[in-house]
Amino acid sequence: MRMTSSRRRRRFAMSTDLRPLDVPDGVFEHEDEAVEFIRFWVAGGVDHVILKVGVFAASDEARYWGMICADIAKHAVRGMQQDDPSRGSADQMMAELQKGFADRVESLRADLTGQLKVKKQ
C-alpha cells in the first residue's frame, strides 16, 4: 500500500539542485527483491511523502520503520562527512541528527491524526 502526505514546513536554506536522485548502486542487481519504501520531497515549503506501508507484519511494522529511519540517519551522517569533513565527527553529527529527530517527533505528537491518501498498487 502506498501512502502520500503533505505537511507545511518551516523555510530553510537548501540547495537549488532539483534533479531526482539516482537509484542506489546494487539495486538493479537484486531488482527481483528490491523495494522502495520512501520518497521525500520538499516543495513550496511543504514536505511531500510517499510511503510503502503494509510490507511488514502489523506487529513489527513500527519497529521496522524505526530501523529504516536509523539506516537513513547513518547514511545522512556518512554523506555529510563525505561532503564536508569539517562539520564534525560522526558521533557529533549523529547526536545533532538524533536531537533534530526527537524534537521533530515531539512537535508532531499532537498531529498524528487524520488520513493519508492511499494508493493500492
C-alpha positions in Angstrom: 0.0 0.0 0.0 1.4 3.4 -0.9 0.5 6.4 1.2 1.1 10.0 0.4 1.2 13.0 2.7 2.0 16.7 2.5 2.9 18.9 5.5 3.8 22.6 5.7 7.5 23.1 6.8 9.4 25.9 8.2 11.5 27.6 5.5 15.2 26.6 5.5 18.2 27.1 3.3 18.7 24.3 0.8 20.3 23.5 -2.5 18.6 24.6 -5.7 19.6 21.4 -7.3 16.2 19.9 -8.0 17.3 16.8 -10.0 15.9 13.5 -8.8 18.4 11.3 -7.0 19.9 8.3 -8.7 18.9 4.8 -7.8 21.5 3.4 -5.4 24.2 1.1 -6.7 23.3 -2.6 -6.3 19.5 -2.2 -6.6 19.3 -3.5 -10.2 21.4 -6.5 -9.4 18.7 -7.5 -7.0 15.7 -5.9 -8.6 13.5 -9.0 -8.1 13.7 -8.4 -4.4 14.2 -4.6 -4.3 11.5 -2.5 -2.6 11.4 1.3 -2.5 9.9 2.4 0.8 10.0 6.1 0.9 10.2 9.2 -1.3 10.5 12.6 0.5 10.4 15.9 -1.3 10.2 19.5 -0.1 8.4 21.8 -2.5 7.0 25.2 -1.7 7.8 24.8 2.0 5.7 21.7 2.2 7.0 18.1 2.6 5.6 15.6 0.2 5.9 12.0 1.2 5.1 8.7 -0.4 5.5 5.6 1.8 5.1 1.9 1.1 3.5 0.6 4.2 2.0 -2.8 4.9 5.1 -4.7 3.8 5.9 -6.0 7.3 3.7 -7.8 9.7 1.5 -5.3 11.5 3.1 -6.3 14.9 6.6 -5.5 13.6 5.9 -2.6 11.2 6.6 0.4 13.5 9.9 -1.2 14.7 11.0 -1.8 11.1 10.2 1.8 10.2 12.3 2.8 13.1 15.1 0.7 11.7 14.6 2.4 8.3 14.9 5.8 9.9 18.1 4.7 11.7 19.6 3.5 8.4 18.7 6.8 6.7 20.4 8.6 9.6 23.5 6.6 9.2 23.7 7.3 5.5 23.0 11.0 6.1 25.8 11.3 8.5 28.2 9.4 6.2 27.1 11.7 3.3 27.6 14.9 5.3 31.0 13.8 6.4 32.0 12.9 2.8 30.7 16.2 1.6 32.4 18.3 4.3 34.6 16.6 6.9 35.0 19.8 8.8 31.3 19.6 10.0 32.5 17.5 13.0 32.8 13.9 13.9 30.3 11.2 13.0 29.3 11.0 16.7 28.7 14.7 16.8 26.6 14.7 13.7 24.6 11.7 14.8 23.9 13.4 18.1 22.7 16.5 16.3 20.6 14.4 13.9 19.1 12.5 16.9 18.2 15.7 18.6 16.6 17.1 15.5 14.6 13.9 15.0 13.5 13.8 18.7 12.5 17.5 18.6 10.5 17.0 15.4 8.8 13.9 16.6 7.8 15.7 19.8 6.4 18.6 17.9 4.3 16.3 15.7 2.8 14.3 18.5 -0.3 16.4 18.6 -0.7 16.0 14.8 -0.7 12.2 14.5 -4.4 12.1 13.4 -6.0 12.3 10.1 -5.8 10.4 6.8 -3.2 10.0 4.2 -4.0 9.4 0.6 -3.7 5.7 0.0 -2.9 4.2 -3.4 -3.3 0.5 -4.0 -0.7 -1.0 -6.3 
